[in-house]
Amino acid sequence: MSDSKSSWFWISLALILYLFLSLTYLALPGLQYDEVNFVNAALGRDNAQFIAWEATIFGKKFPLMIMNYIGALKSGIYAPVFKLFGTSATTVRLPVVFIGLMTLLVSFALFQRIFGRRIAIAGLFLFATDPTFIFANRLDWGPVSLMLLLQMCSLYFMWRWMKEEKRCYLGIAGFLFGLGLYNKIIFAWYVAAFFIALFLSFRDRFKQLLRWRQLICFLPAFLVGCLPLIAFNIDLPMQAFRNEPLLTSFGTDTLRNRYEQFRGTLDGGALYYLFNQTEVVYHPLEVPNTGASGRRDFAIGAVAAIPWIGRSPMPLVLAGSFLFILIAGIFNHLGNRREILFMGTQLLTIAVFICLTAKATGAHHVIALYPFVFAVIAVAFCELGNWLGKSRILDSGFLLGACLLPLLLTQLVIDARYLHSFQAKGGVGFWSDAIYELASFARENGDKQFVLMEWGFGNQLSLLSNKRIRFEEFVCDGQNDLESCLKPLTARAGILLIFYAPPFGDQVLLDAYRNVVEKKHLHAQIRKTLFQRDGRPVYLVYETVQPRLESQEKDFLYKLEAEDFNAKSGGDIDFKSGASNGKALGNFWGRQQHDFASYRFTLPNAVSDTRLDLRYAFADPGEQRYYLFLDGHYFITITLPSSHGFGHTAEEWKIFETGLGYLSRGIHELRILPARNNQVVNLDYLLIRNSKFGVAH
């Protein structure tokens, strides 16, 4: 195979790997609030949500800033996409996948011009298989997709100007510099880093750029690119920086957090934890296994299960690459010295800016380093291969592949773990794919007015309904107490209130709502509970209704022995002398989150205020948390303090009491589930009673 054909083979393979990893399970995890913060501007403004500034042009208003530091460039790109292809997870994510593909192609073209084809291919493989780049770009969390593309495009055209001295390239680069700054203001890190690196590495070109013939091409184009940002800060003086702390206050904790931030981004663990709330290690999860998609799922699961691989060694490889380049430079065994200094200086300068910026604390900030990270590592590996290949025993290309292969395999295994977790879990918490079911429920109840009790619903519901769902966001101005803010909602008929289920949502807000409803002698009826794939509730839909009571309520008391369950998973009956009848549900019940115990009871009449008493025992210090479900819907997260014993004596038992509120006549079911793993408790009995029937504990 000729060198040209061989190169195209490797380039195509890298791009195919990128597309496969980026497009597989494209709708997973679920759409997240920040991921679609551009939607209101893209679909045509109908409220002030994520519209920081707009301008009137020819009598029509155009959103130009969606936040005080993010422009509406992405909204402008997506407006025709949504108009032509509709609104869905696919139309949100497919464009940024192809933007990422363009970033890879431009990066390859740039690296090839600076360092040659071999280094460019090595850098392309590292870039195209990196888990943080693939999944941050695909979900455009940050956002990062356009930022990376504009970085690479502007650098490509600046390099063309530096080598060919054609001012048209300088003008294009200037415009892209400005457009990147308008798109997201942290692009200023890269702009400043570029000029610092240019001064240190190519001082002749830096001086040339300051001549008026060059400036007259560069500056106007730059100003045009960031014109909306300039106009915004003139109309609202320095709004992009107002009330924002700019510099980090350094201390031991800050340095440790910055280290973890950089390490977690480079080794692929930070985003995995964000999506799954677990470390990036293999978990044997159940996934469908049918047909062609089943074979694909099996293959991904098999790669994800490869042992002895934890996080990517990318942080160590990057540090080692810098060290090798430094040593090789000292001993004059380094080619392209100015070019390497140029790329390395940009990387280090951006890293310094990230550390100095007060709120630059996420992986979506560190990813600004990425193109330069892969250039530095590829250069180091190629130089190492050339140095080892001087013995003529082994080909330098073979040695390069041998150095790269372990790192690439590690990245592919981590990529597979991301995909495996998406297919099995569908995302956790704010990333749960239950958002699609919530949107479907909202569309089915399109005649209702929804009140979004917490952040995290509006953008997705607006997108997935193409703005056909009527909703408003609950806001408490802070001048009144929470219950005072909630009272007007209980007086409005026909509205549905959407909460996050704890621990993803605010338990205080949920409790305050129930308290207000109870005080007004109303009933907080759960219309819908939506679950993650792991069985935990994530969204709750409530409606405030007037309970229908019979003319006379009767006192009642039911005692349900915990070992007399109607259904159960996990654990077994335990014999404890302090328990009623000498038995309890225990023997490691509650160790796994999929453990549960269900109890049915029948009410002969509707009851306005039902109470639950739960007798339990466990010896471990601290607290344990359990989900309580009522009639198939999440009701409350109960927190049980330690009873300081496993129930061998009466003193080792405690009673937890909570209200169940209004219950209608008929059969009801209570279900108890652990809220987290590795909790062991003994359950003795449950008392179901009305509030008039006082019980002495």
C-alpha positions as CSV (number, residue, x, y, z in Angstrom):
1,M,0.0,0.0,0.0
2,S,1.4,3.4,-1.0
3,D,2.1,6.1,1.7
4,S,-0.8,8.2,0.3
5,K,-3.3,5.3,0.4
6,S,-2.1,4.2,3.8
7,S,-2.5,7.7,5.2
8,W,-6.1,7.9,3.8
9,F,-6.9,4.5,5.4
10,W,-5.8,5.7,8.8
11,I,-7.5,9.0,8.5
12,S,-10.8,7.3,7.4
13,L,-10.5,4.8,10.3
14,A,-10.1,7.6,12.9
15,L,-13.1,9.5,11.5
16,I,-15.2,6.3,11.3
17,L,-14.4,5.6,15.0
18,Y,-15.4,9.1,15.9
19,L,-18.7,8.9,14.0
20,F,-19.6,5.5,15.4
21,L,-18.9,6.6,19.0
22,S,-20.7,9.9,18.6
23,L,-23.8,8.6,16.8
24,T,-24.5,5.4,18.8
25,Y,-27.5,5.8,21.1
26,L,-27.7,9.5,20.0
27,A,-30.7,10.3,22.1
28,L,-29.0,9.0,25.3
29,P,-28.6,10.3,27.9
30,G,-31.7,12.5,28.1
31,L,-31.6,16.1,27.0
32,Q,-30.3,18.3,29.8
33,Y,-31.4,21.9,30.6
34,D,-28.1,23.6,29.7
35,E,-27.7,21.6,26.6
36,V,-30.7,23.2,25.0
37,N,-30.4,26.7,26.5
38,F,-30.3,28.1,22.9
39,V,-33.8,26.8,22.0
40,N,-35.9,29.8,22.9
41,A,-33.8,32.1,20.6
42,A,-33.7,29.4,17.9
43,L,-37.4,28.8,17.8
44,G,-38.3,32.5,17.8
45,R,-38.5,34.4,21.0
46,D,-41.9,34.1,22.9
47,N,-40.6,34.8,26.4
48,A,-37.5,36.2,28.1
49,Q,-36.1,32.8,29.0
50,F,-32.4,32.7,27.9
51,I,-32.6,36.0,26.1
52,A,-30.1,38.4,27.7
53,W,-30.2,41.0,24.9
54,E,-31.9,41.5,21.5
55,A,-31.8,44.1,18.8
56,T,-34.6,45.4,16.6
57,I,-33.6,45.2,12.9
58,F,-36.1,46.4,10.3
59,G,-38.9,46.3,12.9
60,K,-38.2,42.7,14.0
61,K,-36.5,41.6,17.2
62,F,-33.5,39.3,16.9
63,P,-32.0,37.7,20.0
64,L,-28.3,38.3,19.9
65,M,-27.1,37.2,23.4
66,I,-28.7,34.3,25.2
67,M,-26.6,34.9,28.4
68,N,-24.3,37.7,29.3
69,Y,-21.3,35.7,28.3
70,I,-22.8,33.5,25.5
71,G,-23.9,34.8,22.1
72,A,-26.8,33.5,20.0
73,L,-24.6,32.1,17.2
74,K,-25.7,28.6,17.9
75,S,-29.3,29.7,17.9
76,G,-28.9,31.3,14.5
77,I,-27.4,28.0,13.1
78,Y,-30.2,25.9,14.6
79,A,-33.1,28.1,13.5
80,P,-33.2,26.7,9.9
81,V,-32.4,23.2,11.2
82,F,-35.5,23.2,13.4
83,K,-37.6,24.8,10.7
84,L,-36.6,22.1,8.1
85,F,-36.3,19.0,10.3
86,G,-38.4,19.7,13.4
87,T,-37.4,19.6,17.0
88,S,-36.1,16.4,18.7
89,A,-33.0,15.0,20.4
90,T,-31.7,14.0,17.0
91,T,-32.0,17.4,15.5
92,V,-30.3,18.9,18.6
93,R,-27.3,16.5,18.6
94,L,-26.7,15.5,15.0
95,P,-25.5,19.0,14.0
96,V,-22.9,19.2,16.8
97,V,-21.6,15.8,15.9
98,F,-20.9,17.0,12.4
99,I,-19.4,20.3,13.8
100,G,-17.1,18.0,15.8
101,L,-16.2,16.2,12.6
102,M,-15.3,19.5,11.0
103,T,-13.1,20.3,14.0
104,L,-11.2,17.0,13.5
105,L,-10.7,17.7,9.8
106,V,-9.5,21.2,10.3
107,S,-7.2,20.1,13.2
108,F,-5.7,17.4,10.9
109,A,-5.2,19.9,8.2
110,L,-3.5,22.3,10.6
111,F,-1.3,19.7,12.3
112,Q,-0.2,18.4,8.8
113,R,0.8,21.9,7.7
114,I,2.7,22.5,10.9
115,F,4.3,19.1,11.7
116,G,3.7,16.8,8.8
117,R,1.3,14.0,8.0
118,R,2.5,11.4,10.5
119,I,2.1,13.7,13.5
120,A,-1.2,14.9,12.1
121,I,-2.6,11.3,11.9
122,A,-1.4,10.5,15.4
123,G,-3.0,13.7,16.8
124,L,-6.2,12.9,14.8
125,F,-6.5,9.4,16.4
126,L,-6.0,10.8,19.9
127,F,-8.6,13.6,19.3
128,A,-11.2,11.4,17.6
129,T,-11.2,8.7,20.3
130,D,-11.0,11.0,23.4
131,P,-14.1,10.4,25.6
132,T,-14.3,13.9,27.0
133,F,-14.2,15.4,23.5
134,I,-16.7,12.9,22.0
135,F,-19.3,13.2,24.7
136,A,-18.9,16.9,25.7
137,N,-19.1,17.7,21.9
138,R,-22.1,15.4,21.3
139,L,-24.1,16.8,24.2
140,D,-22.5,20.2,23.7
141,W,-22.3,20.6,27.4
142,G,-20.7,24.0,28.1
143,P,-21.3,24.7,25.2
144,V,-18.0,23.6,23.6
145,S,-18.7,22.5,20.0
146,L,-18.5,25.8,18.2
147,M,-15.8,27.0,20.5
148,L,-13.4,24.2,19.5
149,L,-14.2,24.6,15.8
150,L,-13.6,28.3,15.8
151,Q,-10.4,27.8,17.6
152,M,-9.1,25.4,15.0
153,C,-10.4,27.4,12.0
154,S,-8.9,30.7,13.2
155,L,-5.6,29.0,14.0
156,Y,-5.6,27.3,10.6
157,F,-6.1,30.6,8.7
158,M,-3.5,32.4,10.8
159,W,-1.0,29.7,10.1
160,R,-1.8,30.0,6.4
161,W,-1.1,33.8,6.6
162,M,2.1,33.2,8.6
163,K,3.4,30.9,5.9
164,E,1.9,32.4,2.7
165,E,1.5,36.1,3.8
166,K,-1.9,36.4,2.0
167,R,-3.9,39.1,3.8
168,C,-7.2,37.4,2.8
169,Y,-6.2,34.6,5.3
170,L,-5.5,37.2,7.9
171,G,-8.9,38.8,7.4
172,I,-10.7,35.4,7.7
173,A,-8.7,34.6,10.8
174,G,-9.6,38.0,12.4
175,F,-13.3,37.4,11.7
176,L,-13.1,34.0,13.3
177,F,-11.3,35.3,16.3
178,G,-14.1,37.8,16.8
179,L,-16.9,35.3,16.1
180,G,-15.4,32.9,18.7
181,L,-15.3,35.7,21.3
182,Y,-19.0,36.6,20.5
183,N,-20.0,32.9,20.7
184,K,-18.5,32.5,24.2
185,I,-16.5,35.1,26.0
186,I,-14.0,32.6,27.5
187,F,-12.6,32.4,23.9
188,A,-10.6,35.4,25.1
189,W,-8.3,32.8,26.8
190,Y,-7.3,31.4,23.4
191,V,-7.0,34.8,21.7
192,A,-4.6,36.0,24.4
193,A,-2.7,32.7,24.4
194,F,-2.3,32.9,20.6
195,F,-0.7,36.3,20.6
196,I,1.6,35.4,23.6
197,A,2.7,32.2,21.8
198,L,3.2,34.2,18.5
199,F,5.4,36.7,20.3
200,L,7.5,34.0,21.9
201,S,7.8,31.7,18.9
202,F,7.5,33.8,15.7
203,R,8.5,37.3,16.7
204,D,9.0,38.3,13.1
205,R,5.4,37.5,12.3
206,F,4.2,39.2,15.5
207,K,5.9,42.4,14.5
208,Q,4.6,42.1,10.9
209,L,1.0,41.7,12.3
210,L,1.4,45.1,14.0
211,R,2.1,46.9,10.7
212,W,-0.8,49.0,9.5
213,R,-1.3,47.0,6.2
214,Q,-1.9,43.9,8.3
215,L,-3.9,45.6,11.0
216,I,-6.3,47.1,8.5
217,C,-7.2,43.6,7.4
218,F,-7.3,42.0,10.8
219,L,-8.9,44.5,13.1
220,P,-12.0,45.4,11.1
221,A,-12.7,41.7,10.5
222,F,-12.2,41.0,14.2
223,L,-14.6,43.8,15.2
224,V,-17.2,42.6,12.7
225,G,-17.0,39.1,14.2
226,C,-17.7,40.2,17.7
227,L,-19.9,43.2,16.9
228,P,-23.0,41.9,18.7
229,L,-20.9,41.4,21.9
230,I,-19.5,45.0,21.6
231,A,-23.0,46.4,21.1
232,F,-24.3,44.5,24.0
233,N,-21.7,45.8,26.4
234,I,-22.2,49.4,25.1
235,D,-26.0,49.2,25.4
236,L,-25.7,47.6,28.9
237,P,-22.3,48.9,30.0
238,M,-19.9,46.0,30.6
239,Q,-22.8,43.7,31.3
240,A,-20.7,40.7,30.4
241,F,-18.5,41.3,33.4
242,R,-20.8,43.0,35.9
243,N,-21.2,41.3,39.3
244,E,-18.9,38.5,38.2
245,P,-15.8,37.7,40.2
246,L,-12.9,37.5,37.7
247,L,-9.9,36.2,39.6
248,T,-9.6,33.0,41.7
249,S,-8.7,33.3,45.4
250,F,-6.0,30.7,45.7
251,G,-5.6,28.3,48.7
252,T,-4.9,24.7,49.3
253,D,-8.4,23.6,48.5
254,T,-8.5,25.7,45.3
255,L,-5.2,24.1,44.1
256,R,-6.5,20.6,44.9
257,N,-9.8,21.3,43.1
258,R,-8.0,22.7,40.0
259,Y,-5.8,19.6,39.9
260,E,-8.9,17.3,40.1
261,Q,-10.6,19.4,37.4
262,F,-7.7,19.0,34.9
263,R,-7.2,15.4,35.8
264,G,-10.8,14.4,35.6
265,T,-11.2,16.1,32.2
266,L,-8.1,14.6,30.6
267,D,-8.7,11.0,32.0
268,G,-12.4,10.9,31.0
269,G,-13.8,10.5,34.5
270,A,-15.4,13.9,35.1
271,L,-18.1,13.7,32.5
272,Y,-18.8,10.1,33.2
273,Y,-19.5,11.0,36.8
274,L,-21.7,13.9,35.7
275,F,-23.9,11.6,33.6
276,N,-23.9,8.5,35.8
277,Q,-23.0,9.6,39.4
278,T,-20.4,6.8,39.5
279,E,-16.8,6.4,38.7
280,V,-15.7,5.4,35.2
281,V,-15.3,1.7,36.0
282,Y,-17.0,-1.2,34.4
283,H,-20.4,-2.1,35.9
284,P,-22.2,-5.2,34.6
285,L,-25.5,-3.7,33.6
286,E,-28.5,-5.3,31.9
287,V,-29.1,-4.1,28.3
288,P,-31.4,-5.5,25.6
289,N,-29.9,-8.1,23.4
290,T,-32.0,-8.7,20.3
291,G,-31.3,-8.5,16.6
292,A,-28.5,-6.4,15.0
293,S,-28.8,-3.7,17.7
294,G,-28.4,-6.5,20.3
295,R,-25.1,-7.6,18.7
296,R,-23.9,-4.0,18.7
297,D,-24.9,-3.7,22.4
298,F,-23.1,-7.0,23.2
299,A,-19.9,-5.8,21.4
300,I,-19.9,-2.5,23.3
301,G,-20.5,-4.3,26.6
302,A,-17.6,-6.7,25.8
303,V,-15.2,-3.8,25.1
304,A,-16.4,-2.0,28.2
305,A,-15.7,-5.1,30.3
306,I,-12.0,-5.3,29.4
307,P,-10.3,-5.6,32.8
308,W,-7.4,-3.7,34.3
309,I,-8.4,-0.4,32.7
310,G,-9.7,2.4,34.9
311,R,-9.3,6.0,33.8
312,S,-7.2,7.1,30.9
313,P,-3.5,7.8,31.6
314,M,-3.8,10.9,29.4
315,P,-2.7,13.3,32.3
316,L,0.5,11.3,32.8
317,V,1.1,11.0,29.1
318,L,0.8,14.8,28.7
319,A,3.1,15.5,31.5
320,G,5.6,12.9,30.2
321,S,5.3,14.4,26.7
322,F,6.3,17.8,28.0
323,L,9.2,16.4,29.9
324,F,10.4,14.4,26.9
325,I,10.1,17.5,24.6
326,L,12.1,19.6,27.1
327,I,14.9,17.0,27.4
328,A,15.0,16.5,23.7
329,G,15.2,20.2,23.1
330,I,18.0,20.6,25.6
331,F,20.1,17.9,23.8
332,N,19.2,19.3,20.3
333,H,17.3,16.2,19.3
334,L,14.1,18.0,18.5
335,G,12.8,19.1,15.2
336,N,10.2,21.9,14.6
337,R,11.3,23.6,17.8
338,R,9.6,26.9,17.1
339,E,6.4,25.1,16.0
340,I,6.4,23.0,19.2
341,L,7.0,26.0,21.3
342,F,4.1,27.8,19.5
343,M,1.6,25.0,20.3
344,G,2.9,24.2,23.8
345,T,2.8,27.9,24.8
346,Q,-0.8,28.2,23.8
347,L,-1.7,25.1,25.9
348,L,0.1,26.3,29.0
349,T,-1.1,29.8,28.7
350,I,-4.8,28.8,28.4
351,A,-4.3,26.5,31.4
352,V,-3.0,29.4,33.4
353,F,-6.0,31.5,32.4
354,I,-8.4,28.7,33.5
355,C,-6.7,28.6,36.9
356,L,-6.9,32.3,37.3
357,T,-10.5,32.7,36.3
358,A,-12.9,32.5,39.3
359,K,-15.7,30.4,37.8
360,A,-13.8,28.3,35.3
361,T,-14.3,25.1,37.4
362,G,-15.7,22.5,34.9
363,A,-14.5,20.1,32.3
364,H,-16.2,22.3,29.7
365,H,-13.6,24.9,30.5
366,V,-10.6,22.6,30.4
367,I,-11.6,21.3,27.0
368,A,-10.4,24.6,25.6
369,L,-6.9,23.0,25.8
370,Y,-7.8,20.0,23.8
371,P,-6.4,20.6,20.3
372,F,-3.1,21.6,21.7
373,V,-3.0,18.6,24.1
374,F,-3.1,16.2,21.2
375,A,-0.6,18.1,19.2
376,V,2.0,18.0,22.0
377,I,1.4,14.3,22.7
378,A,1.6,13.4,19.0
379,V,4.8,15.4,18.6
380,A,6.4,13.7,21.6
381,F,5.4,10.2,20.4
382,C,6.6,10.8,16.9
383,E,9.9,12.2,18.1
384,L,10.3,9.3,20.4
385,G,9.6,6.9,17.5
386,N,12.2,8.7,15.3
387,W,14.8,8.6,18.1
388,L,14.3,4.9,18.7
389,G,14.1,4.2,15.0
390,K,17.6,5.5,14.4
391,S,18.9,2.0,15.2
392,R,17.2,0.9,12.0
393,I,16.2,-2.3,13.8
394,L,12.5,-1.2,13.9
395,D,10.7,1.2,11.7
396,S,9.9,4.6,13.3
397,G,6.2,4.3,12.1
398,F,5.9,0.9,13.8
399,L,7.3,2.3,17.0
400,L,4.9,5.3,16.9
401,G,2.0,2.9,16.6
402,A,3.3,0.8,19.4
403,C,3.5,3.9,21.6
404,L,0.1,5.1,20.7
405,L,-1.8,1.8,20.7
406,P,-2.1,1.3,24.5
407,L,-3.4,4.9,25.0
408,L,-5.9,4.5,22.1
409,L,-7.2,1.2,23.4
410,T,-7.7,2.7,26.9
411,Q,-9.7,5.6,25.4
412,L,-11.8,3.2,23.3
413,V,-12.6,1.1,26.4
414,I,-13.7,4.2,28.3
415,D,-15.8,5.3,25.3
416,A,-17.5,1.9,25.4
417,R,-18.2,2.3,29.1
418,Y,-19.9,5.6,28.4
419,L,-22.1,4.0,25.7
420,H,-22.8,0.9,27.8
421,S,-23.9,3.1,30.8
422,F,-26.1,5.2,28.5
423,Q,-27.9,2.1,27.1
424,A,-28.3,0.6,30.5
425,K,-29.1,3.7,32.6
426,G,-30.3,6.2,30.1
427,G,-28.6,8.9,32.2
428,V,-29.0,9.8,35.9
429,G,-30.8,12.7,37.5
430,F,-30.7,15.9,35.3
431,W,-29.5,13.7,32.4
432,S,-32.2,11.0,32.7
433,D,-34.0,10.0,29.5
434,A,-37.2,10.1,31.6
435,I,-37.4,13.7,30.2
436,Y,-38.8,12.2,27.0
437,E,-41.6,10.5,28.9
438,L,-42.3,13.7,30.9
439,A,-42.5,15.6,27.6
440,S,-44.9,13.0,26.2
441,F,-47.1,13.3,29.3
442,A,-47.1,17.1,29.0
443,R,-48.1,16.9,25.3
444,E,-51.0,14.5,26.3
445,N,-52.2,17.1,28.8
446,G,-51.7,20.1,26.5
447,D,-54.9,21.7,27.8
448,K,-53.2,22.1,31.2
449,Q,-51.0,24.8,32.5
450,F,-47.8,23.5,34.0
451,V,-45.8,25.1,36.7
452,L,-42.1,24.1,36.8
453,M,-41.2,24.1,40.4
454,E,-37.5,23.8,39.9
455,W,-35.0,24.6,37.1
456,G,-34.3,21.9,34.6
457,F,-37.5,21.3,32.7
458,G,-38.4,24.3,30.6
459,N,-35.9,24.2,27.8
460,Q,-36.4,20.5,27.1
461,L,-40.2,20.7,27.3
462,S,-40.2,23.7,25.0
463,L,-38.0,21.9,22.5
464,L,-39.7,18.5,22.6
465,S,-43.2,20.1,22.1
466,N,-42.0,22.7,19.6
467,K,-43.3,25.3,22.2
468,R,-46.8,23.8,22.3
469,I,-46.8,23.2,26.0
470,R,-48.0,26.0,28.2
471,F,-45.8,26.4,31.3
472,E,-44.4,28.9,33.7
473,E,-41.5,28.7,36.1
474,F,-42.0,29.0,39.8
475,V,-40.0,31.9,41.3
476,C,-39.9,33.0,44.9
477,D,-38.4,36.5,45.2
478,G,-36.8,35.7,48.6
479,Q,-38.6,38.5,50.4
480,N,-41.3,36.1,51.6
481,D,-41.0,32.7,53.2
482,L,-41.4,29.7,51.0
483,E,-44.9,28.8,52.1
484,S,-46.1,32.3,51.4
485,C,-44.8,32.0,47.9
486,L,-46.6,28.7,47.4
487,K,-50.0,29.7,48.7
488,P,-51.2,31.4,45.5
489,L,-50.5,28.1,43.6
490,T,-52.9,26.1,45.7
491,A,-55.7,28.5,44.8
492,R,-55.3,27.9,41.1
493,A,-57.4,25.2,39.6
494,G,-56.3,22.9,36.8
495,I,-52.5,23.4,37.0
496,L,-50.0,20.7,37.2
497,L,-46.8,21.2,39.2
498,I,-43.6,19.4,38.2
499,F,-40.9,18.7,40.8
500,Y,-37.6,16.8,40.8
501,A,-37.8,13.8,43.1
502,P,-35.2,13.9,45.9
503,P,-32.3,13.5,45.9
504,F,-32.2,15.3,42.6
505,G,-34.7,18.0,43.7
506,D,-35.3,20.2,46.7
507,Q,-36.9,18.2,49.5
508,V,-37.6,21.5,51.4
509,L,-39.6,22.9,48.6
510,L,-41.6,19.7,48.2
511,D,-42.3,19.5,51.9
512,A,-43.4,23.2,52.0
513,Y,-45.8,22.6,49.2
514,R,-47.4,19.6,51.0
515,N,-47.6,21.7,54.2
516,V,-49.4,24.5,52.5
517,V,-51.8,22.1,50.8
518,E,-52.5,20.3,54.2
519,K,-53.1,23.6,56.0
520,K,-55.7,24.6,53.4
521,H,-57.4,21.2,53.8
522,L,-56.6,20.3,50.2
523,H,-55.0,17.2,48.7
524,A,-51.7,17.0,46.8
525,Q,-52.5,14.4,44.3
526,I,-49.7,12.8,42.4
527,R,-50.7,12.6,38.7
528,K,-47.5,11.0,37.4
529,T,-44.2,9.6,38.8
530,L,-41.5,9.2,36.2
531,F,-38.6,6.9,36.8
532,Q,-35.0,6.4,35.8
533,R,-34.1,3.1,34.3
534,D,-32.5,2.1,37.6
535,G,-36.0,2.3,39.2
536,R,-35.4,5.6,41.1
537,P,-38.0,8.3,40.7
538,V,-36.8,11.4,39.0
539,Y,-39.8,13.6,38.1
540,L,-43.0,14.1,40.1
541,V,-46.2,15.7,38.7
542,Y,-48.7,17.0,41.3
543,E,-52.2,18.5,41.1
544,T,-53.9,20.3,44.0
545,V,-57.4,19.0,44.4
546,Q,-60.3,19.3,46.8
547,P,-60.7,15.9,48.6
548,R,-64.1,14.2,48.3
549,L,-64.9,13.0,51.8
550,E,-67.8,10.9,53.0
551,S,-70.1,12.5,55.5
552,Q,-68.5,10.8,58.5
553,E,-64.9,9.6,59.0
554,K,-64.3,6.7,61.3
555,D,-61.2,6.2,63.5
556,F,-59.1,3.3,62.2
557,L,-55.8,1.6,62.9
558,Y,-54.1,-1.1,60.8
559,K,-51.0,-2.9,61.9
560,L,-48.9,-4.4,59.1
561,E,-46.1,-6.7,60.3
562,A,-43.1,-6.0,58.1
563,E,-42.5,-9.7,57.6
564,D,-46.0,-10.1,56.2
565,F,-45.3,-8.4,53.0
566,N,-47.4,-8.7,49.8
567,A,-44.3,-8.5,47.6
568,K,-40.6,-8.2,48.3
569,S,-37.1,-8.3,46.7
570,G,-33.9,-8.8,48.7
571,G,-33.2,-9.9,52.3
572,D,-35.2,-12.3,54.4
573,I,-37.1,-12.6,57.6
574,D,-34.9,-12.1,60.7
575,F,-35.6,-13.2,64.3
576,K,-35.2,-10.4,66.8
577,S,-36.3,-10.7,70.4
578,G,-37.2,-7.0,70.6
579,A,-39.6,-7.2,67.6
580,S,-43.3,-7.8,67.8
581,N,-43.9,-11.5,67.3
582,G,-40.1,-11.9,67.6
583,K,-39.7,-11.4,63.8
584,A,-38.7,-8.6,61.4
585,L,-37.9,-8.0,57.8
586,G,-34.1,-7.8,57.9
587,N,-31.2,-10.2,57.3
588,F,-29.5,-7.7,54.9
589,W,-32.7,-6.3,53.5
590,G,-32.0,-2.9,52.0
591,R,-28.4,-3.6,50.9
592,Q,-29.2,-3.1,47.3
593,Q,-31.2,-0.2,45.7
594,H,-33.5,-2.7,43.9
595,D,-34.6,-4.2,47.2
596,F,-38.2,-3.3,48.1
597,A,-41.1,-4.4,50.4
598,S,-44.8,-3.8,49.5
599,Y,-47.8,-3.8,51.8
600,R,-51.5,-3.5,50.9
601,F,-54.3,-2.2,53.1
602,T,-58.0,-1.3,52.6
603,L,-59.8,1.8,53.7
604,P,-63.6,1.5,54.2
605,N,-63.9,5.2,53.9
606,A,-62.0,8.2,52.5
607,V,-59.7,9.7,55.1
608,S,-58.5,13.4,55.1
609,D,-55.4,12.9,57.2
610,T,-53.8,9.4,57.1
611,R,-50.6,8.8,59.2
612,L,-47.9,6.2,59.0
613,D,-45.7,4.9,61.9
614,L,-42.7,2.7,60.9
615,R,-40.8,0.8,63.6
616,Y,-37.2,0.1,62.6
617,A,-33.8,-0.7,64.0
618,F,-30.2,-0.5,62.7
619,A,-26.9,-0.1,64.6
620,D,-24.7,1.8,62.1
621,P,-24.0,5.4,63.0
622,G,-25.5,8.2,61.0
623,E,-28.7,8.2,58.9
624,Q,-30.3,6.0,56.3
625,R,-32.6,7.1,53.6
626,Y,-35.5,5.2,52.0
627,Y,-38.0,6.0,49.3
628,L,-41.7,5.7,50.2
629,F,-44.1,4.9,47.4
630,L,-47.9,5.2,47.7
631,D,-50.1,3.5,45.2
632,G,-47.3,3.2,42.7
633,H,-46.2,6.9,42.9
634,Y,-43.2,8.3,44.8
635,F,-44.4,10.0,47.9
636,I,-41.5,11.0,50.1
637,T,-37.8,10.3,51.0
638,I,-37.7,9.3,54.7
639,T,-34.6,9.8,56.7
640,L,-34.1,7.4,59.6
641,P,-31.5,8.2,62.4
642,S,-29.7,5.3,63.9
643,S,-31.5,3.3,66.6
644,H,-28.1,2.1,68.0
645,G,-28.9,-1.5,67.7
646,F,-30.4,-4.2,65.5
647,G,-33.5,-4.8,67.6
648,H,-32.5,-7.4,70.1
649,T,-34.2,-5.3,72.9
650,A,-37.1,-2.9,72.9
651,E,-34.7,0.0,73.5
652,E,-33.0,-0.7,70.1
653,W,-36.1,0.2,68.1
654,K,-37.3,3.6,67.0
655,I,-40.5,4.9,65.4
656,F,-40.6,7.1,62.3
657,E,-43.8,9.0,61.8
658,T,-45.0,10.8,58.7
659,G,-48.3,11.9,57.2
660,L,-49.8,10.3,54.1
661,G,-52.5,12.9,53.7
662,Y,-55.8,12.3,52.0
663,L,-56.6,8.7,50.9
664,S,-59.6,7.6,49.1
665,R,-61.8,4.6,49.9
666,G,-60.5,1.2,48.7
667,I,-57.2,-0.7,48.4
668,H,-53.9,1.1,48.7
669,E,-50.3,0.0,48.6
670,L,-47.2,1.2,50.4
671,R,-43.8,0.3,49.0
672,I,-40.4,1.0,50.7
673,L,-37.1,1.1,48.8
674,P,-33.5,2.0,49.8
675,A,-32.4,5.3,48.4
676,R,-28.8,4.1,48.2
677,N,-26.8,0.9,48.4
678,N,-25.3,-0.7,51.4
679,Q,-28.0,0.2,53.9
680,V,-29.0,-2.6,56.3
681,V,-32.1,-2.1,58.4
682,N,-34.7,-4.2,60.3
683,L,-38.3,-3.3,59.8
684,D,-40.7,-4.5,62.5
685,Y,-44.2,-3.2,61.6
686,L,-46.1,-0.4,60.0
687,L,-49.1,1.4,61.6
688,I,-51.7,3.0,59.2
689,R,-54.1,5.2,61.1
690,N,-55.9,8.5,60.9
691,S,-54.7,11.5,62.8
692,K,-57.6,11.2,65.3
693,F,-56.3,7.9,66.4
694,G,-53.4,8.8,68.6
695,V,-50.8,6.1,69.3
696,A,-48.5,6.0,72.3
697,H,-45.1,4.9,71.0
